[in-house]
Amino acid sequence: MKNKNQKIKVGSGVETHYGSNIRICISVEDLPEEHTFEYNGNTYIKLNVKKLFTADKFGKTHIVTVDTWKPNGHNQGKKTNSPSDDGMPF
């Protein structure tokens, strides 16, 4: 089991002349249920895509991780669970 503060890496990518090529591999069944949510009968996962300061040893310039952020008592009420303009709850 992963440490709660440890990032759950699900992909990587490279910067090209034509843009960023990002590849991800996600198995919802393998993720802790606390990082997935249901909406209109579909299962969703929030992801973070970040550009690395320097390429890794494989030449990857981007990393994709599962967004594991959870609100705590200090910032409750600042973020609402209302749907965004596109109808999605995030």
LINLINPE-V559878 format. One record per backbone hydrogen bond with DSSP energy under -0.5 kcal/mol. NH is the residue of the N-H (numbers start at 1). CO is the residue of the C=O. E is the energy in kcal/mol with one decimal. If there is no record, write none. Layout:
# LINLINPE-V559878
nh:co:e
NH:CO:E
NH:CO:E
This chain:
# LINLINPE-V559878
nh:co:e
6:3:-1.5
9:7:-0.9
10:64:-2.7
11:64:-1.3
12:23:-1.7
13:62:-1.5
14:21:-1.8
16:19:-3.2
19:16:-1.2
21:14:-2.9
22:20:-0.7
23:12:-3.0
25:10:-2.7
28:26:-0.6
30:27:-1.8
31:27:-0.7
31:28:-0.8
35:32:-2.3
36:33:-1.6
37:44:-1.8
39:42:-2.3
42:39:-1.8
44:37:-3.0
46:35:-0.5
48:65:-3.2
50:48:-0.5
50:63:-2.6
52:61:-3.3
56:60:-2.1
59:56:-2.1
61:13:-2.2
62:13:-1.9
63:50:-2.5
64:11:-2.3
65:48:-2.4
66:8:-2.0
67:46:-3.1
68:66:-0.9
75:72:-0.9
76:72:-0.5
77:79:-0.5
78:75:-1.4
79:75:-0.6
84:88:-3.8
87:84:-2.2
